[in-house]
């Protein structure tokens, strides 16, 4: 996915999401719902602030290898400078082998659903999908203004954005991977990341 294509995709969503105004009630409801599912929810004022918060997470989790899809919502130069200062392996050159070896994957999401603490992504691009699934830690970036109230609201917006021509792969992610299939014991991280961090950015 090229940066130009990523920008075009974001502009398309801008037209149908509620607007650029941040709804504090939606954010607080999302945070409450997501944290109940063991999700870490963070919020940044700006792109620069978002880069610093990501850097702090990388340091706290002792992350050594990071892969990222093309990013519009964060100051990528600041991230690269931080990675260089710590001799951190930070890559936007994606291939499956590199993604499989990464400790953290970073990708952007189109929408959040406050009622469910759920995030939505058009995951038709294979590498975008793998970045959110294979590394043990997934850091998801969203515009704070992209929050909607309910799953029904989200489906209505998706219908408008794609005008009935649905893409091949849509992802709704609610918390880290969990299963209790084996002897009814809860296990985290079997089918995907064991840690999910959602970072909202107020201003692009």
N, C-alpha and C positions, 0 to 999 in steps of 0.2 A: 504494500500500500504506500504510494508516494505521498509526500506532504501536501501536494496540490490536491490530490484526491481526498485526503483527510479533511482539508479545509472546506472543500465542496460539500462533503458529507455533513460537517458541522453546520454550515449555512442552511442546508436543507432542513435540519432539525430546528434551527432558530425560528423558522417561519411558523411552526406548528406548536411549539411548546408555549406555556402560559405567558412568558415574557422575561425580560431581564431583571425584573424586580425580585429580590430575595424574600421568600415567604418564611418568616421565622417559625411560624406554627408548623409548617410542613417539615422544616429542618429538624425541629425538636422532636416531632413524632417519629421521623425516620431514625434519628439517633437512638431514641428509646427502644424502638422495635429491633434495630440492628444489634445494639449492645446486648439485648436479651438473648441474642443468638451468638454471642461471643465474638462479634465483629468490633474492631477498633475503628471509631469514627472520628475524623479530624476535620478541621476547617481552616482555610487560609483566606486572607483578605485579598491577596494578589498572586500573580505568577511567581514573583520573587519569594514571597512568604511560603508558597507551596514548595518551592525548591528546597528551602531551609527545613521545612517539616519533613520532607522525604529524606533529606540527609540525616536528620535526627533519628528517623526510624531505622535507616540503614545501620547507623552506629549502634543504636540500642539492641538491635537484633544480631549484631555481629555478622552482617551480610558481607560476602566476599565477591560474589558474581551477580550482576544485575543485567537483565535483558529488558528492552523497552520497545514498544511500537512507536511510530512517529507521534510526537506530542505537540499539542497546541496550547494546552492549558497551564503549562509550567515553563519556567525559564530554564531551558535545556542547557544553556551555557553555564549557568551557576551549578547545575548538577554535574556537568562534565568537569568543571574546575574542582569541585569537591572530590569527585572520583579520582582525579589525577593526584590530588594532594595526599590521598590515602593509599595510592597504588591499587585502587579498586578496579576490578574488571567490569566496566560499564559499556554495553554495546547496544546499538540500534541496528546493527547489521544482522538480520535474523536468519537463522537456519535451525532446523529441528535439533541438531546435535548441540548447538550452543544453548538453546532454550532448555533442553533436558538437563544440562549441567548447571544451570543458573540457580541461585538461592532465592532470588526474588524476580518476579515479573511485574512490569508496570504497563498498564494500558488505560485508554480513555473509554468512558461509557457515555451513552447518549442520554440516559434518563434514570431517575431514581423513583421508587414508589414508597411513599411515606408510611402508608398503612402496614406494609409488609416488611419494611427494612430491606427492600429488594432493589437490585440494580440491573439495568437492561443494556445489552450491547448487540449491535449487528456484528455477528461473529462469522460472517461469510468468508472473510479472508482467513486462510489457514493459520498463518503465523500469529495473527491477532488472537485467534482462538487458543492456540497452544500456549501463548504467553500467559493467558488467564487460567490455564488448566495444569500445566506441568510443573512449574517451580513450586516449592513448598510454601512460599509466601507470595501472595498476590496483592499488589497495591493498585487500587482502582481510582481513577480521577474523574470527577464530574463537576460541571457547573452547578452551583447551589441553586440557581434559577431553573434548573432542569427537573426539579422535583415536582411530581404530581401526587394527587391524593390517593388514588386507588388503582387496582389492577385494571378495572374497567376503563378508567381514564387513560391508562397507558395503552391499552389495546386500541382505543379510538384514535389516539395520536399516531400509533404505528400504521393504522389503516390509511390515515391521511398522508403520511410521509411517503408511503410506498404506493399509494393510489391503487391498492388491490393487488399489486405485483410483488408478492412477498419474496424476500431473498431466501436463499437455501438454508441459512443457519442463523437463528436468533437465540441469544442466551439471556435467561433470567437467573440471576445468582442471588441466593438468600443465605448468607452465612458461609463459613468454611465447609468443606466436604465432610459429611458425617454418615455413618452407617451403623446399624445394630443387627446386621444379618448373621454375624457369627456368634452363636450362643447368646444372643440378645444382649451383648455387651457393646456399649457405645464406643466406636472407634472413629477418630478424627484424621482426615487426610488420606483415606484409602483411594478415593476416586478423583481427587483433586487437591488443591492447596489446603494445608492444615491451619493456615493463618490468613485472614482477609482483613486488609486495611482499606477503608474508604475515605478518600480525601476530597472534600468539597472546596471549590475555589469560587469566591464571590465575584471577583473582577478578572476579566481575561487580559 
